[in-house]
Amino acid sequence: MHVSSAQALLIGVGFCAVASPFAQTPAPPISTVHEIEAEKLFPLVPATSTFEVVDGDGEGRQVELELSSADGKGSWELRFGDYNILHLLEPGDGSVLLTRLDVLTEGEAVLYEAPVVLLPDRIVPNRTWSASGRATIVDIETQEVVHRGEYQHRVLPITRERFVTPAGDYEGFLVPIEQTIDLESPAVIRLWLDTGFFPGKGLVKRSMKFVVDKPLWFGSTTRRTAELVR
């Protein structure tokens, strides 16, 4: 991405409840699970959903989310409309890794030379983890290198939370992520990403803030929250 902008993944999942004059509206789903495997919290199976940007840049826009197998051997692509594609990997230990992020709006991609652990094998409240490595930004069409840098990836304590979406409410797990990429430009990319999950459904809500800091130049800030519509 030209370091002046980038987009991030916006995703959410929910449910619809039907009421009648003779019955109370069903209570929002509540998960009694306090620890869960990543594969059950965020199932990697082919699926499509429709989400809406409810706050921030692009507010009111509906976007289709599509999860598909890339090679049938543990590699997956999570496409969010014309914003971006996350390239995911199942390494076989139950965790979910991020190997590459395509920013379609900029025609560029971030390659993580040491894959980022998005979800560990088991989701446990108060769990944290961190990672670091090299990041290379390339032109998607030509694959030419645009920037290089070092990334720092950190997940703050996982908590139990209630998520409100246009399709319904869920009580699940919040996984807050911080990521910094120090480019050789010089410039610094900072990403804050709150991802909400519900067991068996996957992502139900997501909030993102993306900042580019450039010494002696104007930076940029992008923020967006998206939730499930159907």
SULFEN-V353958 format. One record per pair of residues at least 12 apart in sequence whose C-alpha atoms are under 10 Angstrom apart, sorted by the first residue. I is the first residue (numbers start at 1). GAP is how many residues later the second one is. If there is no record, write none. Layout:
[[I | GAP] [I | GAP]]
This chain:
[[1 | 101] [1 | 102] [1 | 103] [1 | 104] [1 | 105] [1 | 106] [1 | 107] [1 | 108] [1 | 109] [1 | 136] [1 | 137] [1 | 138] [1 | 139] [1 | 145] [1 | 146] [2 | 104] [2 | 105] [2 | 106] [2 | 135] [2 | 136] [2 | 137] [2 | 144] [2 | 145] [2 | 210] [3 | 103] [3 | 134] [3 | 143] [3 | 144] [3 | 180] [3 | 182] [3 | 183] [3 | 184] [3 | 185] [3 | 186] [3 | 208] [3 | 209] [3 | 210] [3 | 211] [3 | 216] [3 | 217] [4 | 102] [4 | 183] [4 | 185] [4 | 207] [4 | 208] [4 | 209] [4 | 210] [4 | 214] [4 | 215] [4 | 216] [4 | 217] [5 | 98] [5 | 100] [5 | 101] [5 | 184] [5 | 205] [5 | 206] [5 | 207] [5 | 214] [5 | 215] [5 | 216] [5 | 217] [6 | 77] [6 | 78] [6 | 96] [6 | 97] [6 | 98] [6 | 99] [6 | 100] [6 | 101] [6 | 102] [6 | 103] [6 | 183] [6 | 204] [6 | 205] [6 | 206] [6 | 214] [6 | 215] [6 | 216] [7 | 75] [7 | 76] [7 | 77] [7 | 94] [7 | 95] [7 | 96] [7 | 97] [7 | 98] [7 | 99] [7 | 201] [7 | 202] [7 | 203] [7 | 215] [7 | 216] [7 | 217] [8 | 72] [8 | 75] [8 | 76] [8 | 77] [8 | 78] [8 | 93] [8 | 94] [8 | 95] [8 | 96] [8 | 183] [8 | 185] [8 | 199] [8 | 200] [8 | 201] [8 | 202] [8 | 214] [8 | 215] [8 | 216] [9 | 56] [9 | 69] [9 | 70] [9 | 71] [9 | 72] [9 | 74] [9 | 75] [9 | 76] [9 | 77] [9 | 92] [9 | 93] [9 | 94] [9 | 184] [9 | 186] [9 | 197] [9 | 198] [9 | 199] [9 | 215] [9 | 216] [9 | 217] [10 | 41] [10 | 42] [10 | 43] [10 | 53] [10 | 54] [10 | 55] [10 | 69] [10 | 70] [10 | 71] [10 | 73] [10 | 74] [10 | 183] [10 | 185] [10 | 193] [10 | 195] [10 | 196] [10 | 197] [10 | 198] [10 | 214] [10 | 215] [10 | 216] [10 | 217] [10 | 218] [11 | 38] [11 | 39] [11 | 40] [11 | 41] [11 | 42] [11 | 52] [11 | 53] [11 | 54] [11 | 55] [11 | 67] [11 | 68] [11 | 69] [11 | 184] [11 | 185] [11 | 191] [11 | 192] [11 | 193] [11 | 194] [11 | 195] [11 | 196] [11 | 214] [11 | 215] [11 | 216] [11 | 217] [12 | 37] [12 | 38] [12 | 39] [12 | 40] [12 | 41] [12 | 53] [12 | 151] [12 | 152] [12 | 153] [12 | 154] [12 | 155] [12 | 183] [12 | 184] [12 | 185] [12 | 186] [12 | 189] [12 | 190] [12 | 191] [12 | 192] [12 | 193] [12 | 194] [12 | 195] [12 | 213] [12 | 214] [12 | 215] [12 | 216] [12 | 217] [12 | 218] [13 | 36] [13 | 37] [13 | 38] [13 | 150] [13 | 152] [13 | 153] [13 | 154] [13 | 155] [13 | 156] [13 | 157] [13 | 183] [13 | 184] [13 | 185] [13 | 188] [13 | 189] [13 | 190] [13 | 191] [13 | 192] [13 | 193] [13 | 213] [13 | 214] [13 | 215] [13 | 216] [13 | 217] [14 | 15] [14 | 35] [14 | 37] [14 | 149] [14 | 150] [14 | 151] [14 | 152] [14 | 153] [14 | 154] [14 | 155] [14 | 156] [14 | 184] [14 | 187] [14 | 188] [14 | 189] [14 | 190] [14 | 191] [14 | 213] [14 | 214] [14 | 215] [14 | 216] [15 | 13] [15 | 14] [15 | 150] [15 | 151] [15 | 152] [15 | 153] [15 | 154] [15 | 155] [15 | 186] [15 | 189] [15 | 213] [15 | 214] [15 | 215] [16 | 12] [16 | 150] [16 | 151] [16 | 152] [16 | 153] [16 | 213] [16 | 214] [17 | 150] [17 | 151] [27 | 141] [27 | 142] [27 | 143] [28 | 134] [28 | 135] [28 | 136] [28 | 140] [28 | 141] [28 | 142] [28 | 143] [29 | 133] [29 | 139] [29 | 140] [29 | 141] [29 | 142] [29 | 143] [29 | 169] [30 | 132] [30 | 139] [30 | 140] [30 | 141] [30 | 142] [30 | 168] [30 | 169] [31 | 129] [31 | 139] [31 | 140] [31 | 141] [31 | 142] [31 | 167] [31 | 168] [31 | 169] [32 | 139] [32 | 140] [32 | 167] [33 | 91] [33 | 127] [33 | 139] [33 | 140] [33 | 165] [33 | 166] [34 | 89] [34 | 90] [34 | 91] [34 | 125] [34 | 126] [34 | 138] [34 | 139] [35 | 87] [35 | 88] [35 | 89] [35 | 90] [35 | 138] [35 | 164] [36 | 85] [36 | 86] [36 | 87] [36 | 88] [36 | 89] [36 | 137] [36 | 163] [37 | 57] [37 | 58] [37 | 82] [37 | 83] [37 | 84] [37 | 85] [37 | 86] [37 | 87] [37 | 162] [38 | 56] [38 | 57] [38 | 58] [38 | 80] [38 | 81] [38 | 82] [38 | 83] [38 | 84] [38 | 85] [38 | 86] [38 | 161] [38 | 162] [38 | 164] [39 | 51] [39 | 55] [39 | 56] [39 | 57] [39 | 80] [39 | 81] [39 | 82] [39 | 83] [39 | 84] [39 | 160] [39 | 161] [39 | 163] [40 | 54] [40 | 81] [40 | 82] [40 | 83] [40 | 158] [40 | 159] [40 | 160] [40 | 161] [40 | 162] [41 | 78] [41 | 81] [41 | 82] [41 | 131] [41 | 132] [41 | 156] [41 | 157] [41 | 158] [41 | 159] [41 | 160] [41 | 161] [41 | 162] [42 | 54] [42 | 77] [42 | 155] [42 | 156] [42 | 157] [42 | 158] [42 | 159] [42 | 160] [42 | 161] [43 | 24] [43 | 156] [43 | 157] [43 | 158] [43 | 159] [43 | 160] [44 | 23] [44 | 24] [44 | 25] [44 | 30] [44 | 31] [44 | 32] [44 | 33] [44 | 34] [44 | 44] [44 | 45] [44 | 46] [44 | 52] [44 | 158] [45 | 22] [45 | 23] [45 | 24] [45 | 31] [46 | 20] [46 | 21] [46 | 22] [46 | 23] [46 | 30] [46 | 31] [46 | 32] [47 | 18] [47 | 19] [47 | 20] [47 | 21] [47 | 31] [48 | 16] [48 | 17] [48 | 18] [48 | 19] [48 | 20] [48 | 30] [48 | 31] [48 | 32] [48 | 182] [49 | 14] [49 | 15] [49 | 16] [49 | 17] [49 | 18] [49 | 31] [49 | 179] [49 | 180] [49 | 181] [50 | 12] [50 | 13] [50 | 14] [50 | 15] [50 | 16] [50 | 30] [50 | 31] [50 | 177] [50 | 178] [50 | 179] [50 | 180] [51 | 12] [51 | 13] [51 | 14] [51 | 29] [51 | 30] [51 | 114] [51 | 115] [51 | 116] [51 | 153] [51 | 154] [51 | 175] [51 | 176] [51 | 177] [51 | 178] [51 | 179] [52 | 12] [52 | 113] [52 | 114] [52 | 173] [52 | 174] [52 | 175] [52 | 176] [52 | 177] [52 | 178] [53 | 153] [53 | 154] [53 | 171] [53 | 172] [53 | 173] [53 | 174] [53 | 175] [53 | 176] [54 | 111] [54 | 112] [54 | 153] [54 | 170] [54 | 171] [54 | 172] [54 | 173] [54 | 174] [55 | 152] [55 | 168] [55 | 169] [55 | 170] [55 | 171] [55 | 172] [56 | 151] [56 | 152] [56 | 153] [56 | 166] [56 | 167] [56 | 168] [56 | 169] [56 | 170] [57 | 164] [57 | 165] [57 | 166] [57 | 167] [57 | 168] [58 | 165] [58 | 166] [58 | 167] [58 | 168] [59 | 165] [59 | 166] [59 | 167] [60 | 166] [61 | 165] [62 | 19] [62 | 164] [62 | 165] [62 | 166] [62 | 167] [63 | 16] [63 | 17] [63 | 18] [63 | 19] [63 | 20] [63 | 163] [63 | 165] [63 | 166] [64 | 15] [64 | 16] [64 | 17] [64 | 18] [64 | 164] [64 | 165] [64 | 166] [65 | 13] [65 | 14] [65 | 15] [65 | 16] [65 | 17] [65 | 20] [65 | 163] [66 | 12] [66 | 13] [66 | 14] [66 | 15] [66 | 19] [67 | 12] [67 | 13] [67 | 18] [67 | 19] [67 | 21] [69 | 18] [69 | 19] [69 | 20] [70 | 17] [70 | 18] [70 | 19] [73 | 16] [73 | 17] [73 | 18] [74 | 14] [74 | 15] [74 | 16] [74 | 17] [74 | 18] [74 | 22] [75 | 12] [75 | 13] [75 | 14] [75 | 15] [75 | 16] [75 | 21] [75 | 22] [75 | 23] [75 | 24] [76 | 12] [76 | 13] [76 | 14] [76 | 22] [77 | 12] [77 | 21] [77 | 23] [77 | 24] [78 | 23] [79 | 23] [79 | 25] [80 | 24] [81 | 23] [82 | 21] [82 | 22] [82 | 23] [83 | 19] [83 | 20] [83 | 21] [83 | 22] [83 | 23] [84 | 17] [84 | 18] [84 | 19] [84 | 20] [84 | 21] [84 | 22] [84 | 23] [84 | 24] [84 | 25] [85 | 15] [85 | 16] [85 | 17] [85 | 18] [85 | 19] [85 | 24] [86 | 12] [86 | 13] [86 | 14] [86 | 15] [86 | 16] [86 | 17] [86 | 23] [86 | 24] [87 | 12] [87 | 13] [87 | 14] [87 | 15] [87 | 24] [88 | 12] [88 | 13] [88 | 27] [88 | 28] [88 | 29] [88 | 30] [89 | 26] [89 | 27] [89 | 28] [89 | 29] [92 | 29] [93 | 27] [93 | 28] [93 | 29] [94 | 25] [94 | 26] [94 | 27] [94 | 28] [95 | 22] [95 | 23] [95 | 24] [95 | 25] [95 | 26] [95 | 27] [95 | 28] [96 | 19] [96 | 20] [96 | 21] [96 | 22] [96 | 23] [96 | 24] [96 | 25] [97 | 17] [97 | 18] [97 | 19] [97 | 20] [97 | 21] [97 | 22] [97 | 23] [98 | 13] [98 | 14] [98 | 16] [98 | 17] [98 | 18] [98 | 19] [98 | 20] [98 | 21] [99 | 12] [99 | 13] [99 | 14] [99 | 15] [99 | 16] [99 | 17] [99 | 18] [99 | 19] [100 | 12] [100 | 13] [100 | 15] [100 | 16] [100 | 35] [100 | 36] [100 | 37] [101 | 36] [102 | 35] [102 | 36] [102 | 37] [102 | 38] [103 | 36] [103 | 37] [104 | 36] [106 | 33] [106 | 34] [107 | 31] [107 | 32] [107 | 33] [107 | 34] [107 | 35] [108 | 29] [108 | 30] [108 | 31] [108 | 32] [108 | 33] [108 | 34] [108 | 35] [108 | 36] [108 | 37] [108 | 38] [109 | 27] [109 | 28] [109 | 29] [109 | 30] [109 | 31] [109 | 32] [109 | 34] [109 | 36] [109 | 37] [110 | 25] [110 | 26] [110 | 27] [110 | 28] [110 | 29] [110 | 30] [110 | 35] [110 | 36] [110 | 37] [110 | 38] [111 | 23] [111 | 24] [111 | 25] [111 | 26] [111 | 27] [111 | 37] [112 | 20] [112 | 21] [112 | 22] [112 | 23] [112 | 24] [112 | 25] [112 | 38] [112 | 39] [113 | 19] [113 | 20] [113 | 21] [113 | 22] [113 | 23] [113 | 37] [113 | 38] [114 | 17] [114 | 18] [114 | 19] [114 | 20] [114 | 21] [114 | 37] [115 | 16] [115 | 17] [115 | 18] [115 | 19] [115 | 20] [116 | 14] [116 | 15] [116 | 16] [116 | 17] [116 | 35] [116 | 36] [116 | 37] [116 | 38] [117 | 12] [117 | 13] [117 | 14] [117 | 36] [117 | 37] [117 | 38] [118 | 35] [118 | 36] [118 | 37] [118 | 57] [118 | 59] [119 | 36] [119 | 56] [123 | 35] [123 | 36] [123 | 50] [123 | 51] [123 | 52] [124 | 33] [124 | 34] [124 | 35] [124 | 36] [124 | 49] [125 | 32] [125 | 33] [125 | 34] [125 | 35] [125 | 48] [125 | 49] [125 | 50] [126 | 30] [126 | 31] [126 | 32] [126 | 33] [126 | 34] [126 | 49] [127 | 28] [127 | 29] [127 | 30] [127 | 31] [127 | 32] [127 | 48] [128 | 26] [128 | 27] [128 | 28] [128 | 29] [128 | 30] [128 | 47] [128 | 48] [128 | 49] [129 | 24] [129 | 25] [129 | 26] [129 | 27] [129 | 28] [129 | 29] [129 | 48] [130 | 22] [130 | 23] [130 | 24] [130 | 25] [130 | 26] [130 | 47] [130 | 48] [130 | 49] [131 | 20] [131 | 21] [131 | 22] [131 | 23] [131 | 24] [131 | 48] [132 | 18] [132 | 19] [132 | 20] [132 | 21] [132 | 22] [132 | 47] [132 | 48] [132 | 49] [133 | 16] [133 | 17] [133 | 18] [133 | 19] [133 | 20] [133 | 48] [134 | 14] [134 | 15] [134 | 16] [134 | 17] [134 | 18] [134 | 47] [134 | 48] [134 | 49] [135 | 12] [135 | 13] [135 | 14] [135 | 15] [135 | 16] [135 | 17] [135 | 46] [135 | 47] [135 | 48] [136 | 12] [136 | 13] [136 | 14] [136 | 15] [136 | 45] [136 | 47] [137 | 12] [137 | 46] [146 | 39] [147 | 36] [147 | 37] [147 | 38] [147 | 39] [148 | 33] [148 | 34] [148 | 35] [148 | 36] [148 | 37] [149 | 31] [149 | 32] [149 | 33] [149 | 34] [149 | 35] [149 | 36] [149 | 37] [149 | 38] [149 | 39] [149 | 40] [150 | 30] [150 | 31] [150 | 32] [150 | 33] [150 | 34] [150 | 38] [151 | 28] [151 | 29] [151 | 30] [151 | 31] [151 | 32] [151 | 37] [151 | 38] [151 | 39] [152 | 26] [152 | 27] [152 | 28] [152 | 29] [152 | 30] [152 | 38] [153 | 24] [153 | 25] [153 | 26] [153 | 27] [153 | 28] [153 | 38] [154 | 22] [154 | 23] [154 | 24] [154 | 25] [154 | 26] [154 | 38] [155 | 20] [155 | 21] [155 | 22] [155 | 23] [155 | 24] [155 | 37] [155 | 38] [155 | 39] [156 | 18] [156 | 19] [156 | 20] [156 | 21] [156 | 22] [156 | 38] [157 | 17] [157 | 18] [157 | 19] [157 | 20] [158 | 15] [158 | 16] [158 | 17] [158 | 18] [158 | 19] [158 | 38] [159 | 13] [159 | 14] [159 | 15] [159 | 16] [159 | 17] [159 | 37] [160 | 12] [160 | 13] [160 | 14] [160 | 15] [160 | 36] [160 | 37] [160 | 38] [161 | 12] [161 | 13] [161 | 14] [161 | 35] [161 | 36] [161 | 37] [162 | 12] [162 | 34] [162 | 35] [162 | 36] [163 | 33] [163 | 34] [163 | 35] [163 | 41] [163 | 42] [163 | 43] [163 | 64] [164 | 40] [164 | 41] [164 | 63] [164 | 64] [165 | 39] [165 | 40] [165 | 61] [165 | 62] [165 | 63] [165 | 64] [166 | 60] [166 | 61] [166 | 62] [166 | 63] [166 | 64] [167 | 37] [167 | 60] [167 | 61] [167 | 62] [167 | 63] [168 | 36] [168 | 59] [168 | 60] [168 | 61] [168 | 62] [169 | 35] [170 | 26] [170 | 27] [170 | 28] [170 | 29] [170 | 31] [170 | 34] [170 | 35] [171 | 25] [171 | 26] [171 | 27] [171 | 28] [171 | 33] [172 | 24] [172 | 25] [172 | 26] [172 | 27] [172 | 30] [172 | 31] [172 | 32] [173 | 22] [173 | 23] [173 | 24] [173 | 25] [173 | 26] [173 | 30] [173 | 31] [174 | 20] [174 | 21] [174 | 22] [174 | 23] [174 | 24] [174 | 29] [174 | 30] [174 | 31] [174 | 32] [175 | 18] [175 | 19] [175 | 20] [175 | 21] [175 | 22] [175 | 31] [176 | 16] [176 | 17] [176 | 18] [176 | 19] [176 | 20] [176 | 30] [176 | 31] [176 | 32] [177 | 14] [177 | 15] [177 | 16] [177 | 17] [177 | 18] [177 | 31] [178 | 12] [178 | 13] [178 | 14] [178 | 15] [178 | 16] [178 | 30] [178 | 31] [179 | 12] [179 | 13] [179 | 14] [179 | 31] [180 | 12] [180 | 30] [180 | 31] [180 | 32] [181 | 31] [182 | 31] [185 | 29] [185 | 30] [186 | 27] [186 | 28] [186 | 29] [187 | 25] [187 | 26] [187 | 27] [187 | 28] [187 | 30] [187 | 32] [188 | 23] [188 | 24] [188 | 25] [188 | 26] [188 | 27] [188 | 31] [189 | 21] [189 | 22] [189 | 23] [189 | 24] [189 | 25] [189 | 30] [189 | 31] [189 | 32] [190 | 19] [190 | 20] [190 | 21] [190 | 22] [190 | 23] [190 | 31] [191 | 17] [191 | 18] [191 | 19] [191 | 20] [191 | 21] [191 | 30] [191 | 31] [191 | 32] [192 | 15] [192 | 16] [192 | 17] [192 | 18] [192 | 19] [192 | 31] [193 | 13] [193 | 14] [193 | 15] [193 | 16] [193 | 17] [193 | 30] [193 | 31] [193 | 32] [194 | 12] [194 | 13] [194 | 14] [194 | 15] [194 | 31] [195 | 12] [195 | 13] [196 | 31] [203 | 24] [203 | 25] [204 | 22] [204 | 23] [204 | 24] [205 | 20] [205 | 21] [205 | 22] [205 | 23] [206 | 18] [206 | 19] [206 | 20] [206 | 21] [206 | 22] [207 | 16] [207 | 17] [207 | 18] [207 | 19] [207 | 20] [208 | 14] [208 | 15] [208 | 16] [208 | 17] [208 | 18] [209 | 12] [209 | 13] [209 | 14] [209 | 15] [209 | 16] [210 | 12] [210 | 13] [210 | 14] [211 | 12]]
